[in-house]
Amino acid sequence: MIIYLLIGVLFMFAIEVFYQWLEKRYKIKDTLKISDRVIGIFIWPIGLIFFVWGFITTYFKLKK
């Protein structure tokens, strides 16, 4: 259980770093609330799927 939560914390840390990068580069103002972070720690596998899907779709929209 501890490793599961540790992976969740590391995943949410990576999401935070990515959000900061988006904010600086593309002026996107979409911040995470504390409740989003806590939920993300517990359901990180589902969050990972949504993150990858959102990243891919956003990346290709911005490339055009």
PDB file of N, CA, C, O and CB in Angstrom:
ATOM      1  N   MET A   1       0.818  -1.195   0.000  1.00  0.00           N
ATOM      2  CA  MET A   1       0.000   0.000   0.000  1.00  0.00           C
ATOM      3  C   MET A   1       0.861   1.258   0.000  1.00  0.00           C
ATOM      4  O   MET A   1       0.525   2.246  -0.653  1.00  0.00           O
ATOM      5  CB  MET A   1      -0.930  -0.001   1.200  1.00  0.00           C
ATOM      6  N   ILE A   2       1.960   1.222   0.725  1.00  0.00           N
ATOM      7  CA  ILE A   2       2.848   2.377   0.793  1.00  0.00           C
ATOM      8  C   ILE A   2       3.438   2.668  -0.589  1.00  0.00           C
ATOM      9  O   ILE A   2       3.526   3.829  -0.991  1.00  0.00           O
ATOM     10  CB  ILE A   2       3.976   2.137   1.825  1.00  0.00           C
ATOM     11  N   ILE A   3       3.838   1.632  -1.312  1.00  0.00           N
ATOM     12  CA  ILE A   3       4.416   1.834  -2.640  1.00  0.00           C
ATOM     13  C   ILE A   3       3.375   2.388  -3.603  1.00  0.00           C
ATOM     14  O   ILE A   3       3.695   3.235  -4.436  1.00  0.00           O
ATOM     15  CB  ILE A   3       4.993   0.520  -3.183  1.00  0.00           C
ATOM     16  N   TYR A   4       2.145   1.925  -3.500  1.00  0.00           N
ATOM     17  CA  TYR A   4       1.053   2.430  -4.334  1.00  0.00           C
ATOM     18  C   TYR A   4       0.869   3.929  -4.112  1.00  0.00           C
ATOM     19  O   TYR A   4       0.741   4.689  -5.072  1.00  0.00           O
ATOM     20  CB  TYR A   4      -0.262   1.676  -4.029  1.00  0.00           C
ATOM     21  N   LEU A   5       0.856   4.353  -2.853  1.00  0.00           N
ATOM     22  CA  LEU A   5       0.705   5.776  -2.542  1.00  0.00           C
ATOM     23  C   LEU A   5       1.934   6.575  -2.965  1.00  0.00           C
ATOM     24  O   LEU A   5       1.801   7.711  -3.419  1.00  0.00           O
ATOM     25  CB  LEU A   5       0.450   5.966  -1.047  1.00  0.00           C
ATOM     26  N   LEU A   6       3.123   6.002  -2.824  1.00  0.00           N
ATOM     27  CA  LEU A   6       4.337   6.686  -3.244  1.00  0.00           C
ATOM     28  C   LEU A   6       4.328   6.919  -4.752  1.00  0.00           C
ATOM     29  O   LEU A   6       4.701   7.997  -5.213  1.00  0.00           O
ATOM     30  CB  LEU A   6       5.575   5.880  -2.835  1.00  0.00           C
ATOM     31  N   ILE A   7       3.915   5.937  -5.506  1.00  0.00           N
ATOM     32  CA  ILE A   7       3.802   6.106  -6.953  1.00  0.00           C
ATOM     33  C   ILE A   7       2.778   7.196  -7.260  1.00  0.00           C
ATOM     34  O   ILE A   7       2.989   8.000  -8.168  1.00  0.00           O
ATOM     35  CB  ILE A   7       3.403   4.768  -7.639  1.00  0.00           C
ATOM     36  N   GLY A   8       1.672   7.234  -6.515  1.00  0.00           N
ATOM     37  CA  GLY A   8       0.664   8.272  -6.703  1.00  0.00           C
ATOM     38  C   GLY A   8       1.219   9.658  -6.434  1.00  0.00           C
ATOM     39  O   GLY A   8       0.939  10.595  -7.181  1.00  0.00           O
ATOM     40  N   VAL A   9       2.006   9.798  -5.371  1.00  0.00           N
ATOM     41  CA  VAL A   9       2.611  11.092  -5.048  1.00  0.00           C
ATOM     42  C   VAL A   9       3.586  11.502  -6.140  1.00  0.00           C
ATOM     43  O   VAL A   9       3.592  12.661  -6.556  1.00  0.00           O
ATOM     44  CB  VAL A   9       3.328  11.035  -3.683  1.00  0.00           C
ATOM     45  N   LEU A  10       4.401  10.584  -6.606  1.00  0.00           N
ATOM     46  CA  LEU A  10       5.347  10.891  -7.684  1.00  0.00           C
ATOM     47  C   LEU A  10       4.616  11.255  -8.974  1.00  0.00           C
ATOM     48  O   LEU A  10       5.041  12.151  -9.703  1.00  0.00           O
ATOM     49  CB  LEU A  10       6.283   9.698  -7.930  1.00  0.00           C
ATOM     50  N   PHE A  11       3.529  10.564  -9.249  1.00  0.00           N
ATOM     51  CA  PHE A  11       2.723  10.866 -10.439  1.00  0.00           C
ATOM     52  C   PHE A  11       2.140  12.272 -10.340  1.00  0.00           C
ATOM     53  O   PHE A  11       2.188  13.027 -11.311  1.00  0.00           O
ATOM     54  CB  PHE A  11       1.589   9.826 -10.610  1.00  0.00           C
ATOM     55  N   MET A  12       1.594  12.630  -9.188  1.00  0.00           N
ATOM     56  CA  MET A  12       1.023  13.967  -9.035  1.00  0.00           C
ATOM     57  C   MET A  12       2.107  15.035  -9.072  1.00  0.00           C
ATOM     58  O   MET A  12       1.852  16.146  -9.536  1.00  0.00           O
ATOM     59  CB  MET A  12       0.238  14.065  -7.728  1.00  0.00           C
ATOM     60  N   PHE A  13       3.298  14.729  -8.599  1.00  0.00           N
ATOM     61  CA  PHE A  13       4.409  15.672  -8.707  1.00  0.00           C
ATOM     62  C   PHE A  13       4.740  15.924 -10.174  1.00  0.00           C
ATOM     63  O   PHE A  13       4.960  17.066 -10.577  1.00  0.00           O
ATOM     64  CB  PHE A  13       5.652  15.142  -7.957  1.00  0.00           C
ATOM     65  N   ALA A  14       4.773  14.860 -10.967  1.00  0.00           N
ATOM     66  CA  ALA A  14       5.040  15.005 -12.397  1.00  0.00           C
ATOM     67  C   ALA A  14       3.947  15.825 -13.071  1.00  0.00           C
ATOM     68  O   ALA A  14       4.240  16.636 -13.950  1.00  0.00           O
ATOM     69  CB  ALA A  14       5.157  13.629 -13.064  1.00  0.00           C
ATOM     70  N   ILE A  15       2.702  15.627 -12.676  1.00  0.00           N
ATOM     71  CA  ILE A  15       1.598  16.398 -13.233  1.00  0.00           C
ATOM     72  C   ILE A  15       1.766  17.875 -12.881  1.00  0.00           C
ATOM     73  O   ILE A  15       1.546  18.738 -13.732  1.00  0.00           O
ATOM     74  CB  ILE A  15       0.242  15.865 -12.714  1.00  0.00           C
ATOM     75  N   GLU A  16       2.147  18.175 -11.658  1.00  0.00           N
ATOM     76  CA  GLU A  16       2.359  19.560 -11.238  1.00  0.00           C
ATOM     77  C   GLU A  16       3.463  20.222 -12.057  1.00  0.00           C
ATOM     78  O   GLU A  16       3.315  21.367 -12.484  1.00  0.00           O
ATOM     79  CB  GLU A  16       2.707  19.617  -9.748  1.00  0.00           C
ATOM     80  N   VAL A  17       4.555  19.516 -12.275  1.00  0.00           N
ATOM     81  CA  VAL A  17       5.657  20.060 -13.075  1.00  0.00           C
ATOM     82  C   VAL A  17       5.187  20.312 -14.501  1.00  0.00           C
ATOM     83  O   VAL A  17       5.529  21.334 -15.095  1.00  0.00           O
ATOM     84  CB  VAL A  17       6.872  19.097 -13.068  1.00  0.00           C
ATOM     85  N   PHE A  18       4.413  19.399 -15.050  1.00  0.00           N
ATOM     86  CA  PHE A  18       3.895  19.562 -16.400  1.00  0.00           C
ATOM     87  C   PHE A  18       2.944  20.758 -16.489  1.00  0.00           C
ATOM     88  O   PHE A  18       2.995  21.517 -17.457  1.00  0.00           O
ATOM     89  CB  PHE A  18       3.183  18.288 -16.848  1.00  0.00           C
ATOM     90  N   TYR A  19       2.086  20.929 -15.496  1.00  0.00           N
ATOM     91  CA  TYR A  19       1.168  22.068 -15.481  1.00  0.00           C
ATOM     92  C   TYR A  19       1.937  23.380 -15.426  1.00  0.00           C
ATOM     93  O   TYR A  19       1.563  24.340 -16.101  1.00  0.00           O
ATOM     94  CB  TYR A  19       0.206  21.970 -14.290  1.00  0.00           C
ATOM     95  N   GLN A  20       2.995  23.439 -14.640  1.00  0.00           N
ATOM     96  CA  GLN A  20       3.809  24.652 -14.577  1.00  0.00           C
ATOM     97  C   GLN A  20       4.467  24.934 -15.915  1.00  0.00           C
ATOM     98  O   GLN A  20       4.562  26.091 -16.325  1.00  0.00           O
ATOM     99  CB  GLN A  20       4.872  24.530 -13.485  1.00  0.00           C
ATOM    100  N   TRP A  21       4.916  23.913 -16.592  1.00  0.00           N
ATOM    101  CA  TRP A  21       5.523  24.080 -17.913  1.00  0.00           C
ATOM    102  C   TRP A  21       4.491  24.601 -18.918  1.00  0.00           C
ATOM    103  O   TRP A  21       4.786  25.496 -19.710  1.00  0.00           O
ATOM    104  CB  TRP A  21       6.124  22.744 -18.404  1.00  0.00           C
ATOM    105  N   LEU A  22       3.288  24.038 -18.882  1.00  0.00           N
ATOM    106  CA  LEU A  22       2.224  24.511 -19.769  1.00  0.00           C
ATOM    107  C   LEU A  22       1.884  25.969 -19.487  1.00  0.00           C
ATOM    108  O   LEU A  22       1.666  26.750 -20.413  1.00  0.00           O
ATOM    109  CB  LEU A  22       0.971  23.640 -19.615  1.00  0.00           C
ATOM    110  N   GLU A  23       1.840  26.329 -18.226  1.00  0.00           N
ATOM    111  CA  GLU A  23       1.508  27.691 -17.850  1.00  0.00           C
ATOM    112  C   GLU A  23       2.547  28.672 -18.371  1.00  0.00           C
ATOM    113  O   GLU A  23       2.200  29.753 -18.846  1.00  0.00           O
ATOM    114  CB  GLU A  23       1.387  27.808 -16.340  1.00  0.00           C
ATOM    115  N   LYS A  24       3.816  28.301 -18.284  1.00  0.00           N
ATOM    116  CA  LYS A  24       4.874  29.185 -18.772  1.00  0.00           C
ATOM    117  C   LYS A  24       4.915  29.242 -20.292  1.00  0.00           C
ATOM    118  O   LYS A  24       5.046  30.323 -20.867  1.00  0.00           O
ATOM    119  CB  LYS A  24       6.219  28.731 -18.241  1.00  0.00           C
ATOM    120  N   ARG A  25       4.806  28.112 -20.936  1.00  0.00           N
ATOM    121  CA  ARG A  25       4.997  28.069 -22.384  1.00  0.00           C
ATOM    122  C   ARG A  25       3.777  28.519 -23.171  1.00  0.00           C
ATOM    123  O   ARG A  25       3.904  29.281 -24.130  1.00  0.00           O
ATOM    124  CB  ARG A  25       5.365  26.684 -22.800  1.00  0.00           C
ATOM    125  N   TYR A  26       2.602  28.059 -22.778  1.00  0.00           N
ATOM    126  CA  TYR A  26       1.400  28.322 -23.558  1.00  0.00           C
ATOM    127  C   TYR A  26       0.401  29.233 -22.850  1.00  0.00           C
ATOM    128  O   TYR A  26      -0.713  29.432 -23.334  1.00  0.00           O
ATOM    129  CB  TYR A  26       0.734  27.029 -23.897  1.00  0.00           C
ATOM    130  N   LYS A  27       0.798  29.787 -21.707  1.00  0.00           N
ATOM    131  CA  LYS A  27      -0.063  30.699 -20.944  1.00  0.00           C
ATOM    132  C   LYS A  27      -1.398  30.067 -20.591  1.00  0.00           C
ATOM    133  O   LYS A  27      -2.433  30.734 -20.630  1.00  0.00           O
ATOM    134  CB  LYS A  27      -0.298  31.976 -21.727  1.00  0.00           C
ATOM    135  N   ILE A  28      -1.382  28.780 -20.246  1.00  0.00           N
ATOM    136  CA  ILE A  28      -2.587  28.058 -19.855  1.00  0.00           C
ATOM    137  C   ILE A  28      -2.763  28.218 -18.350  1.00  0.00           C
ATOM    138  O   ILE A  28      -1.849  27.917 -17.582  1.00  0.00           O
ATOM    139  CB  ILE A  28      -2.506  26.544 -20.260  1.00  0.00           C
ATOM    140  N   LYS A  29      -3.917  28.685 -17.931  1.00  0.00           N
ATOM    141  CA  LYS A  29      -4.198  28.889 -16.506  1.00  0.00           C
ATOM    142  C   LYS A  29      -5.189  27.840 -16.035  1.00  0.00           C
ATOM    143  O   LYS A  29      -6.369  28.140 -15.853  1.00  0.00           O
ATOM    144  CB  LYS A  29      -4.748  30.319 -16.240  1.00  0.00           C
ATOM    145  N   ASP A  30      -4.732  26.634 -15.840  1.00  0.00           N
ATOM    146  CA  ASP A  30      -5.576  25.549 -15.363  1.00  0.00           C
ATOM    147  C   ASP A  30      -4.865  24.901 -14.186  1.00  0.00           C
ATOM    148  O   ASP A  30      -4.007  24.036 -14.366  1.00  0.00           O
ATOM    149  CB  ASP A  30      -5.876  24.506 -16.498  1.00  0.00           C
ATOM    150  N   THR A  31      -5.224  25.322 -12.983  1.00  0.00           N
ATOM    151  CA  THR A  31      -4.522  24.828 -11.802  1.00  0.00           C
ATOM    152  C   THR A  31      -5.302  23.692 -11.148  1.00  0.00           C
ATOM    153  O   THR A  31      -6.517  23.575 -11.306  1.00  0.00           O
ATOM    154  CB  THR A  31      -4.294  25.966 -10.795  1.00  0.00           C
ATOM    155  N   LEU A  32      -4.583  22.876 -10.423  1.00  0.00           N
ATOM    156  CA  LEU A  32      -5.192  21.767  -9.691  1.00  0.00           C
ATOM    157  C   LEU A  32      -5.516  22.205  -8.277  1.00  0.00           C
ATOM    158  O   LEU A  32      -4.724  22.896  -7.637  1.00  0.00           O
ATOM    159  CB  LEU A  32      -4.262  20.537  -9.676  1.00  0.00           C
ATOM    160  N   LYS A  33      -6.670  21.807  -7.791  1.00  0.00           N
ATOM    161  CA  LYS A  33      -7.044  22.063  -6.398  1.00  0.00           C
ATOM    162  C   LYS A  33      -6.494  20.935  -5.533  1.00  0.00           C
ATOM    163  O   LYS A  33      -6.089  19.891  -6.043  1.00  0.00           O
ATOM    164  CB  LYS A  33      -8.598  22.184  -6.237  1.00  0.00           C
ATOM    165  N   ILE A  34      -6.485  21.153  -4.238  1.00  0.00           N
ATOM    166  CA  ILE A  34      -5.958  20.148  -3.324  1.00  0.00           C
ATOM    167  C   ILE A  34      -6.771  18.856  -3.410  1.00  0.00           C
ATOM    168  O   ILE A  34      -6.217  17.763  -3.285  1.00  0.00           O
ATOM    169  CB  ILE A  34      -5.958  20.683  -1.884  1.00  0.00           C
ATOM    170  N   SER A  35      -8.075  18.979  -3.621  1.00  0.00           N
ATOM    171  CA  SER A  35      -8.903  17.767  -3.728  1.00  0.00           C
ATOM    172  C   SER A  35      -8.526  16.968  -4.977  1.00  0.00           C
ATOM    173  O   SER A  35      -8.543  15.737  -4.954  1.00  0.00           O
ATOM    174  CB  SER A  35     -10.409  18.137  -3.765  1.00  0.00           C
ATOM    175  N   ASP A  36      -8.186  17.660  -6.063  1.00  0.00           N
ATOM    176  CA  ASP A  36      -7.735  16.978  -7.278  1.00  0.00           C
ATOM    177  C   ASP A  36      -6.444  16.214  -7.027  1.00  0.00           C
ATOM    178  O   ASP A  36      -6.261  15.101  -7.521  1.00  0.00           O
ATOM    179  CB  ASP A  36      -7.537  17.984  -8.415  1.00  0.00           C
ATOM    180  N   ARG A  37      -5.566  16.814  -6.267  1.00  0.00           N
ATOM    181  CA  ARG A  37      -4.286  16.165  -5.969  1.00  0.00           C
ATOM    182  C   ARG A  37      -4.473  14.916  -5.112  1.00  0.00           C
ATOM    183  O   ARG A  37      -3.869  13.878  -5.382  1.00  0.00           O
ATOM    184  CB  ARG A  37      -3.351  17.143  -5.261  1.00  0.00           C
ATOM    185  N   VAL A  38      -5.308  15.015  -4.083  1.00  0.00           N
ATOM    186  CA  VAL A  38      -5.536  13.870  -3.196  1.00  0.00           C
ATOM    187  C   VAL A  38      -6.211  12.731  -3.952  1.00  0.00           C
ATOM    188  O   VAL A  38      -5.819  11.573  -3.812  1.00  0.00           O
ATOM    189  CB  VAL A  38      -6.394  14.283  -1.985  1.00  0.00           C
ATOM    190  N   ILE A  39      -7.208  13.051  -4.741  1.00  0.00           N
ATOM    191  CA  ILE A  39      -7.881  12.018  -5.538  1.00  0.00           C
ATOM    192  C   ILE A  39      -6.904  11.401  -6.526  1.00  0.00           C
ATOM    193  O   ILE A  39      -6.920  10.188  -6.738  1.00  0.00           O
ATOM    194  CB  ILE A  39      -9.099  12.605  -6.287  1.00  0.00           C
ATOM    195  N   GLY A  40      -6.054  12.223  -7.133  1.00  0.00           N
ATOM    196  CA  GLY A  40      -5.063  11.720  -8.076  1.00  0.00           C
ATOM    197  C   GLY A  40      -4.068  10.770  -7.456  1.00  0.00           C
ATOM    198  O   GLY A  40      -3.599   9.841  -8.114  1.00  0.00           O
ATOM    199  N   ILE A  41      -3.738  10.991  -6.191  1.00  0.00           N
ATOM    200  CA  ILE A  41      -2.810  10.095  -5.489  1.00  0.00           C
ATOM    201  C   ILE A  41      -3.427   8.709  -5.327  1.00  0.00           C
ATOM    202  O   ILE A  41      -2.731   7.702  -5.448  1.00  0.00           O
ATOM    203  CB  ILE A  41      -2.431  10.676  -4.107  1.00  0.00           C
ATOM    204  N   PHE A  42      -4.720   8.653  -5.056  1.00  0.00           N
ATOM    205  CA  PHE A  42      -5.363   7.370  -4.809  1.00  0.00           C
ATOM    206  C   PHE A  42      -5.784   6.643  -6.085  1.00  0.00           C
ATOM    207  O   PHE A  42      -5.827   5.412  -6.105  1.00  0.00           O
ATOM    208  CB  PHE A  42      -6.560   7.573  -3.936  1.00  0.00           C
ATOM    209  N   ILE A  43      -6.091   7.372  -7.134  1.00  0.00           N
ATOM    210  CA  ILE A  43      -6.532   6.705  -8.374  1.00  0.00           C
ATOM    211  C   ILE A  43      -5.576   7.035  -9.524  1.00  0.00           C
ATOM    212  O   ILE A  43      -6.014   7.300 -10.644  1.00  0.00           O
ATOM    213  CB  ILE A  43      -7.985   7.134  -8.744  1.00  0.00           C
ATOM    214  N   TRP A  44      -4.280   7.017  -9.243  1.00  0.00           N
ATOM    215  CA  TRP A  44      -3.298   7.408 -10.234  1.00  0.00           C
ATOM    216  C   TRP A  44      -3.288   6.559 -11.501  1.00  0.00           C
ATOM    217  O   TRP A  44      -2.973   7.109 -12.556  1.00  0.00           O
ATOM    218  CB  TRP A  44      -1.966   7.370  -9.625  1.00  0.00           C
ATOM    219  N   PRO A  45      -3.606   5.272 -11.486  1.00  0.00           N
ATOM    220  CA  PRO A  45      -3.595   4.555 -12.774  1.00  0.00           C
ATOM    221  C   PRO A  45      -4.634   5.114 -13.754  1.00  0.00           C
ATOM    222  O   PRO A  45      -4.370   5.234 -14.950  1.00  0.00           O
ATOM    223  CB  PRO A  45      -3.856   3.060 -12.546  1.00  0.00           C
ATOM    224  N   ILE A  46      -5.798   5.447 -13.238  1.00  0.00           N
ATOM    225  CA  ILE A  46      -6.822   6.048 -14.102  1.00  0.00           C
ATOM    226  C   ILE A  46      -6.385   7.451 -14.511  1.00  0.00           C
ATOM    227  O   ILE A  46      -6.567   7.857 -15.659  1.00  0.00           O
ATOM    228  CB  ILE A  46      -8.202   6.095 -13.381  1.00  0.00           C
ATOM    229  N   GLY A  47      -5.808   8.184 -13.566  1.00  0.00           N
ATOM    230  CA  GLY A  47      -5.305   9.522 -13.872  1.00  0.00           C
ATOM    231  C   GLY A  47      -4.211   9.496 -14.913  1.00  0.00           C
ATOM    232  O   GLY A  47      -4.126  10.399 -15.746  1.00  0.00           O
ATOM    233  N   LEU A  48      -3.379   8.485 -14.880  1.00  0.00           N
ATOM    234  CA  LEU A  48      -2.308   8.353 -15.866  1.00  0.00           C
ATOM    235  C   LEU A  48      -2.879   8.168 -17.267  1.00  0.00           C
ATOM    236  O   LEU A  48      -2.374   8.751 -18.227  1.00  0.00           O
ATOM    237  CB  LEU A  48      -1.392   7.175 -15.510  1.00  0.00           C
ATOM    238  N   ILE A  49      -3.913   7.373 -17.385  1.00  0.00           N
ATOM    239  CA  ILE A  49      -4.551   7.155 -18.693  1.00  0.00           C
ATOM    240  C   ILE A  49      -5.127   8.461 -19.222  1.00  0.00           C
ATOM    241  O   ILE A  49      -4.925   8.798 -20.388  1.00  0.00           O
ATOM    242  CB  ILE A  49      -5.664   6.082 -18.592  1.00  0.00           C
ATOM    243  N   PHE A  50      -5.851   9.208 -18.368  1.00  0.00           N
ATOM    244  CA  PHE A  50      -6.420  10.485 -18.797  1.00  0.00           C
ATOM    245  C   PHE A  50      -5.340  11.508 -19.125  1.00  0.00           C
ATOM    246  O   PHE A  50      -5.487  12.284 -20.069  1.00  0.00           O
ATOM    247  CB  PHE A  50      -7.339  11.037 -17.720  1.00  0.00           C
ATOM    248  N   PHE A  51      -4.258  11.514 -18.354  1.00  0.00           N
ATOM    249  CA  PHE A  51      -3.175  12.448 -18.607  1.00  0.00           C
ATOM    250  C   PHE A  51      -2.527  12.188 -19.963  1.00  0.00           C
ATOM    251  O   PHE A  51      -2.306  13.120 -20.736  1.00  0.00           O
ATOM    252  CB  PHE A  51      -2.133  12.359 -17.500  1.00  0.00           C
ATOM    253  N   VAL A  52      -2.229  10.946 -20.249  1.00  0.00           N
ATOM    254  CA  VAL A  52      -1.595  10.610 -21.529  1.00  0.00           C
ATOM    255  C   VAL A  52      -2.530  10.959 -22.687  1.00  0.00           C
ATOM    256  O   VAL A  52      -2.094  11.511 -23.697  1.00  0.00           O
ATOM    257  CB  VAL A  52      -1.217   9.106 -21.576  1.00  0.00           C
ATOM    258  N   TRP A  53      -3.801  10.639 -22.538  1.00  0.00           N
ATOM    259  CA  TRP A  53      -4.780  10.956 -23.584  1.00  0.00           C
ATOM    260  C   TRP A  53      -4.872  12.471 -23.800  1.00  0.00           C
ATOM    261  O   TRP A  53      -4.850  12.934 -24.940  1.00  0.00           O
ATOM    262  CB  TRP A  53      -6.170  10.384 -23.213  1.00  0.00           C
ATOM    263  N   GLY A  54      -4.974  13.237 -22.723  1.00  0.00           N
ATOM    264  CA  GLY A  54      -5.056  14.690 -22.822  1.00  0.00           C
ATOM    265  C   GLY A  54      -3.791  15.297 -23.390  1.00  0.00           C
ATOM    266  O   GLY A  54      -3.849  16.239 -24.180  1.00  0.00           O
ATOM    267  N   PHE A  55      -2.645  14.761 -22.992  1.00  0.00           N
ATOM    268  CA  PHE A  55      -1.377  15.273 -23.498  1.00  0.00           C
ATOM    269  C   PHE A  55      -1.270  15.069 -25.000  1.00  0.00           C
ATOM    270  O   PHE A  55      -0.886  15.984 -25.729  1.00  0.00           O
ATOM    271  CB  PHE A  55      -0.207  14.595 -22.790  1.00  0.00           C
ATOM    272  N   ILE A  56      -1.602  13.889 -25.458  1.00  0.00           N
ATOM    273  CA  ILE A  56      -1.496  13.586 -26.886  1.00  0.00           C
ATOM    274  C   ILE A  56      -2.441  14.468 -27.702  1.00  0.00           C
ATOM    275  O   ILE A  56      -2.039  15.027 -28.723  1.00  0.00           O
ATOM    276  CB  ILE A  56      -1.803  12.099 -27.144  1.00  0.00           C
ATOM    277  N   THR A  57      -3.684  14.595 -27.263  1.00  0.00           N
ATOM    278  CA  THR A  57      -4.640  15.410 -28.027  1.00  0.00           C
ATOM    279  C   THR A  57      -4.258  16.876 -27.992  1.00  0.00           C
ATOM    280  O   THR A  57      -4.357  17.551 -29.017  1.00  0.00           O
ATOM    281  CB  THR A  57      -6.058  15.230 -27.481  1.00  0.00           C
ATOM    282  N   THR A  58      -3.823  17.397 -26.849  1.00  0.00           N
ATOM    283  CA  THR A  58      -3.421  18.800 -26.756  1.00  0.00           C
ATOM    284  C   THR A  58      -2.157  19.057 -27.555  1.00  0.00           C
ATOM    285  O   THR A  58      -2.043  20.091 -28.213  1.00  0.00           O
ATOM    286  CB  THR A  58      -3.210  19.202 -25.299  1.00  0.00           C
ATOM    287  N   TYR A  59      -1.231  18.161 -27.511  1.00  0.00           N
ATOM    288  CA  TYR A  59       0.037  18.337 -28.226  1.00  0.00           C
ATOM    289  C   TYR A  59      -0.204  18.459 -29.723  1.00  0.00           C
ATOM    290  O   TYR A  59       0.371  19.330 -30.376  1.00  0.00           O
ATOM    291  CB  TYR A  59       0.991  17.165 -27.938  1.00  0.00           C
ATOM    292  N   PHE A  60      -1.046  17.595 -30.268  1.00  0.00           N
ATOM    293  CA  PHE A  60      -1.280  17.644 -31.704  1.00  0.00           C
ATOM    294  C   PHE A  60      -2.175  18.804 -32.105  1.00  0.00           C
ATOM    295  O   PHE A  60      -2.090  19.256 -33.247  1.00  0.00           O
ATOM    296  CB  PHE A  60      -1.889  16.350 -32.169  1.00  0.00           C
ATOM    297  N   LYS A  61      -3.029  19.309 -31.223  1.00  0.00           N
ATOM    298  CA  LYS A  61      -3.814  20.510 -31.525  1.00  0.00           C
ATOM    299  C   LYS A  61      -2.915  21.732 -31.569  1.00  0.00           C
ATOM    300  O   LYS A  61      -3.091  22.598 -32.426  1.00  0.00           O
ATOM    301  CB  LYS A  61      -4.930  20.710 -30.485  1.00  0.00           C
ATOM    302  N   LEU A  62      -1.946  21.818 -30.651  1.00  0.00           N
ATOM    303  CA  LEU A  62      -1.046  22.964 -30.614  1.00  0.00           C
ATOM    304  C   LEU A  62      -0.034  22.945 -31.745  1.00  0.00           C
ATOM    305  O   LEU A  62       0.488  23.996 -32.118  1.00  0.00           O
ATOM    306  CB  LEU A  62      -0.328  23.009 -29.296  1.00  0.00           C
ATOM    307  N   LYS A  63       0.255  21.780 -32.298  1.00  0.00           N
ATOM    308  CA  LYS A  63       1.217  21.662 -33.390  1.00  0.00           C
ATOM    309  C   LYS A  63       0.651  22.217 -34.698  1.00  0.00           C
ATOM    310  O   LYS A  63       1.408  22.678 -35.552  1.00  0.00           O
ATOM    311  CB  LYS A  63       1.626  20.201 -33.575  1.00  0.00           C
ATOM    312  N   LYS A  64      -0.671  22.176 -34.858  1.00  0.00           N
ATOM    313  CA  LYS A  64      -1.276  22.590 -36.130  1.00  0.00           C
ATOM    314  C   LYS A  64      -1.253  24.062 -36.319  1.00  0.00           C
ATOM    315  O   LYS A  64      -1.726  24.560 -37.341  1.00  0.00           O
ATOM    316  CB  LYS A  64      -2.676  22.113 -36.225  1.00  0.00           C
TER     317      LYS A  64
END
